[in-house]
Amino acid sequence: MYIHMKDGSPLGLARIWEERKEPDVTLLDTFAILTMNANKLLLTIPDRMPVILAQDEYALWFNRHLTDPEQFKPLYQPYPAELLEAYPVSNLINSPRNNSSE
């Protein structure tokens, strides 16, 4: 599925990250995208969707001084389905062996 904002703006996905040192001293950056119950548009795809942040919520999400998880609770709401669009795309994109304009 191709899921995007109807107005063409980028999707801001809530994620958590960690930088850790591996036993061989290599630094490894890892991250996870937070998910929640799907909205009405995405409910039939899986039953989960990423936590999508509105542009006016970015400052709250990136504020390093906030450490209480309760402060972020208002962000954990299904993004309004009417602001998103989703449609199926070809299964050809699921393999790097398919190198064509199709």
C-alpha positions as CSV (number, residue, x, y, z in Angstrom):
1,M,0.0,0.0,0.0
2,Y,1.1,3.5,-0.7
3,I,0.0,5.7,2.3
4,H,0.6,9.4,2.2
5,M,-0.8,12.7,3.3
6,K,-3.6,14.0,0.9
7,D,-1.9,17.4,0.8
8,G,1.4,16.0,-0.2
9,S,3.3,17.0,3.0
10,P,5.7,14.5,4.5
11,L,4.5,12.0,7.2
12,G,6.2,12.6,10.5
13,L,6.4,9.3,12.3
14,A,7.1,9.0,16.0
15,R,10.2,6.9,16.7
16,I,12.6,6.1,19.5
17,W,16.3,5.6,19.0
18,E,19.4,4.4,20.7
19,E,23.1,4.6,20.0
20,R,25.0,1.8,21.6
21,K,28.5,0.4,21.5
22,E,28.8,-3.1,20.2
23,P,31.4,-5.5,21.7
24,D,33.8,-4.8,18.8
25,V,33.6,-1.0,19.8
26,T,31.4,-0.2,16.7
27,L,28.7,2.3,17.3
28,L,25.3,1.1,16.3
29,D,22.4,3.5,15.7
30,T,19.0,1.7,16.1
31,F,15.5,2.9,16.0
32,A,11.9,1.7,16.2
33,I,8.8,3.4,14.8
34,L,6.0,3.5,17.4
35,T,2.7,2.0,16.4
36,M,-0.9,2.1,17.7
37,N,-4.4,1.0,16.7
38,A,-5.2,1.8,13.1
39,N,-7.6,4.5,12.1
40,K,-10.7,3.8,9.9
41,L,-8.7,4.1,6.6
42,L,-5.9,1.8,7.6
43,L,-7.9,-0.7,9.7
44,T,-8.3,-3.1,6.8
45,I,-4.6,-3.2,5.9
46,P,-3.2,-4.4,9.3
47,D,-4.8,-3.5,12.6
48,R,-1.8,-1.2,13.5
49,M,-0.5,2.0,12.1
50,P,2.5,4.2,12.9
51,V,2.1,7.1,15.3
52,I,1.9,10.0,12.9
53,L,2.7,13.4,14.2
54,A,1.2,16.6,12.9
55,Q,3.7,19.3,12.1
56,D,2.7,21.4,15.2
57,E,3.5,18.3,17.4
58,Y,7.1,18.0,16.2
59,A,8.5,20.4,18.8
60,L,6.9,18.5,21.7
61,W,8.2,15.1,20.3
62,F,11.7,16.4,19.9
63,N,11.9,18.3,23.2
64,R,14.8,16.5,25.1
65,H,13.8,18.1,28.4
66,L,10.6,16.2,28.6
67,T,11.1,12.9,30.3
68,D,7.7,11.9,31.7
69,P,5.9,9.5,29.2
70,E,2.6,11.0,30.3
71,Q,3.5,14.3,28.6
72,F,3.4,12.5,25.2
73,K,0.1,10.8,25.7
74,P,-1.9,13.4,23.6
75,L,0.3,12.3,20.6
76,Y,-0.9,8.7,20.8
77,Q,-4.1,9.2,18.9
78,P,-5.0,7.7,15.5
79,Y,-4.2,10.3,12.8
80,P,-7.4,11.6,11.2
81,A,-8.2,9.2,8.3
82,E,-9.6,12.1,6.2
83,L,-6.1,13.6,6.0
84,L,-4.5,10.4,4.6
85,E,-4.8,8.5,1.3
86,A,-4.0,4.9,0.7
87,Y,-4.0,2.7,-2.4
88,P,-2.4,-0.6,-3.4
89,V,0.8,-0.7,-5.4
90,S,2.2,-3.5,-7.5
91,N,3.9,-6.5,-5.8
92,L,6.9,-5.8,-8.1
93,I,8.3,-3.4,-5.6
94,N,8.8,-6.2,-3.0
95,S,11.9,-7.5,-4.7
96,P,15.2,-5.7,-5.7
97,R,15.4,-8.2,-8.6
98,N,12.7,-6.2,-10.3
99,N,14.6,-3.3,-11.9
100,S,12.1,-1.8,-14.4
101,S,9.8,1.1,-14.8
102,E,6.8,-1.2,-14.0
